Amino acid sequence: MKIKAYDYGYDINQVGRQIFKPKRQPMKWGYFAKVSDNKYYGLAQAFIKKGKVFTLDLKNYSKKEAVVYLESGLAEVKIKNKVEDLKPQDTLFFADSFDGSAGIKAKKDSFLYIFSGPPTADNLRKVGFKKGRVFNFRDQFWADMLWTMVNREFAGKKIYFRQGNNSSLHFHRLKTETYFVHSGKLFLRIRAGKGEDRFFVLEPGQAVDILPGLVHQAGGLEDTTIMEVSTRDYDADAFLIESEFTKMPQILERIYRK
């Protein structure tokens, strides 16, 4: 979505338009939702019912890498007559050179996410695909858990906020990112205009685009899990305005108001 930028930042009256709800496409095997698909990155969610098979056609990711991440459930993946088990936090990397498809059969009801983006020139292109695990699994001051699935020319993360916890208030000069709420309730603060704040509550299935230079902060009104897809993530590209040790008063007010 195009947002009009002014010399001194974004128009405060337009920032809420960046929040959207991707449409779920019902399938015989469950449902599919395309969250984001732009020149920088892509993200999709798939829910597969127990015993059903989702066929991931890599032709749909022409000239892109694709990373499959299993968030919950249990699955069996068949790729070119090779069968692999897939459990939560497992990943499958597919190079842009990979020609074929992957049949993913759910042994339990399963949620998986597909991250995609520009290819990186390395050995992945030679092998075609590989199975892996999340890396950079760590506790953060601003989130209770953070998992990184990929950080190449594009990045994919899972972030878990315990109720009442929040990130710092910050912005990026280079990074473009999209949040998708998997579960819980995300409390989002955006600062724009002449230092004005707007607050939004995102429910499961909703998403928001965060553009370079836009000041933002997020936290959990409940225990909340989000998926983040973005351009390559650099620590040096995070500019803090308020520390993550400072609690958003508004998030505590929302919780105690219940």
N, C-alpha and C positions, 0 to 999 in steps of 0.2 A: 504494500500500500504506500502511496506517495504522501508524505507529510510535509506541509509547507514549513520551511525553516526561515527564521528571521536572523538578523545580524546578531542578536543577543540570545539566540536559542530557539526552541520550538514553541509554537503557539499553544498555550495552556488549554485552549478550548478544543484542540484537535487531538490531544494525546490519547484520549479514551477510544478513539477510532482504531487504534492499533490492536485492540482486544477483539478476538473473533472466536467462533466455534466451528471447527472443521466438521464437514458433513460425514456421517457414517454411512458407508455403502453396505447394505445387508448382502451377505453371501451364503451359499449353502453350508459353508464350513464355519461361519461366524460373521464377522464384519471387518471392513477395512476403512481406515480414515487417513486421508492425506493431509498432514498438518501444514507442511511447508514445502515449496518447490520453487526455488529461485536460482539465480546464477551462482550463488555462493554455496548453498547447501540444500538438503532436503531431509524431511522427517515424515515417517508414516507409522501409524499404529495398526496392528492386526490382532484380533481376538480369534483364537481357533478353539472350537469346541472339542471336547474329548472324543477321540476316534476319527476326527475329520482331518483332511489334508489340505494345506494351503500351498499352492505352487508359486514360488517366487521366480518370476521370469526376469532374468538379468538383462534381457533386451530392453526392458523399460528403463534401464539405467545406463544407456549408451554414453560412452565417454566419461563415465563417473565411476568412482569406487562406491561400494555399498557395504555397510556393516550391519549385520543382524544381531540384535541383543535380546536375550530372553529375560524378561522381567519376572515372570512368575509362571508356575506350571512345570511341565515336563514334556519334552518332545523328542522325536526321532527324525533325523535329517538324512535324506538320500540325495547324493550328488554324484552323478556319473558312476552309478553302481557301487558307490562307497557309502556306507551307513554310519552315521555318528549320532550318539546320544547328545541331547542338548538340555542342560539344566540351568536354573537361574544363575545369572551373572556370566554365563558362557556367551562368547561372541563368534560370529563367522565373518571373516573378511573376504570380500570378493573384489579382485582387481578389475580395472576397466577393460582389461584384455580377456576376462573370463567370458566364455561363450557357452551358454546353456541355462539350466534352471535348477532350482533346489526344491524338492518335495518335502515339506515340513508337516509331519503327522503328530498331532497332540496326543500324548498318553494321559494327560490331565487337561482340563481347561487351561489355556495358556495365553498370556499376553506377550507379544514381542514388538520390538520397535526396529525400524529400518532407517538408519542414518546414511546419507549419501553426500558426495561432494566431489570436487576436482581431484583427479588422481595425483599421486606422488610418484616420482621416478625412483623406484627402488626394487628390491628383490621380490616384492609381492606380485609384481607384474609377471615375473617368470613362473611362479608357482600357480598362479590363477586364483587360488583361494586357500585359506588356512583357518583353523579353529584356534581360539584363544580364550582368555579370561579378561575381565576388567582389570585395569591397572590404576595406580595412584589412588588406591582405596584408603581413605583417611578421614579422621575427624577434623572438623574445621571449627574455628572460633565462631563463624557466622552460620554454620549449618552443622547438624549433628552427624551427618554422614555424607560423603561425596564419593561417587564412583566415576571413573573416566573410562569410556569405551574406546574413544579415538581422539587423537589430537595431531592431525596431519595438516593438510591444506584446509580441512574443516574439522570441527570438534563435536563430540557428543558426550553428554554427562547425565548422570542421575543424581539429584540432590534431595536429601531428606531433611525437612525441618521438623523438630519436635515443637509441639504447641507452645506459642509464645516466643519462640526464638526467631531472630531475623538477621539478615545480612547487613553489611555496611551500606550507607548511602554513598553511591559512587557513580562514575561514568567511565566510558572507554572512548579513546580517540579513534581507534581503528575497528574494533570488534562490532559486528552485527550479530544479534542473537535472537532466538525465539524460545520462549518457555511454553511447555505444554503440561497442564496439570493432570497427573495420572490418578491421584487420590488426595482427599483432604480438601482444605480451603486455603488458597494462597492469598495473602494480603499484600497488595502491591501499592507502593508509593512512587509517584513520578513528580519530579520538580521541573518546571519549565517557566516560560514567560519571564516575569520579573521576580524570580525566586519563589513562585507560588507552588504549593503542593496540591496534588490530586490523589485520592485514595480509591482503590478498586478491590473488589473481592472476586477472585476467579474460582469457579467450581470445576470439578473433574470434567474433562472434555473440552475445556476452554484453553485458549492460547493467547500469547501477546508477543508482538515484535518489538525489540528494543534496538534502536538505531544509534550509530556513533554520536557521541556528544549528549545523549539524553540521560539526565540524572535519574537514577532509579534505586529502589530498595525493595526487598521481598522478605516475607516471613510467613509463619504458619498460624492460622487461626485455630487449626486442629493439627494433629500430626499429618504432615503433608509431604507428598512425593511429587517432584516435577522432573520432566525430561528437558534438557537444554541442548539445542543444536545451534552451532555458531560457526563463524569463520575461525581460523586458527586462534587458539587462546594463549596469550602471553601475560604472565604476571605483571610485567612492566607496563601493561596497557590498562591497568586498573587504577583510577585516581580517586582516592577517598575524600569525602567531604565530612562525613560523620562516621566514627568507628563502629564496628560490629559489636563492641562492648556496650554501646549506648542503645538501650531498648527503645523501640518506637513506642511512645506513650499511647498512640492511637491503637496499636495492636493489643495492648493490655486492656484498654477501655473496651474494645470490641469483645474480648474474651469474658471480661467480668460483667458485661452488660447482659449476658445470656441468662 
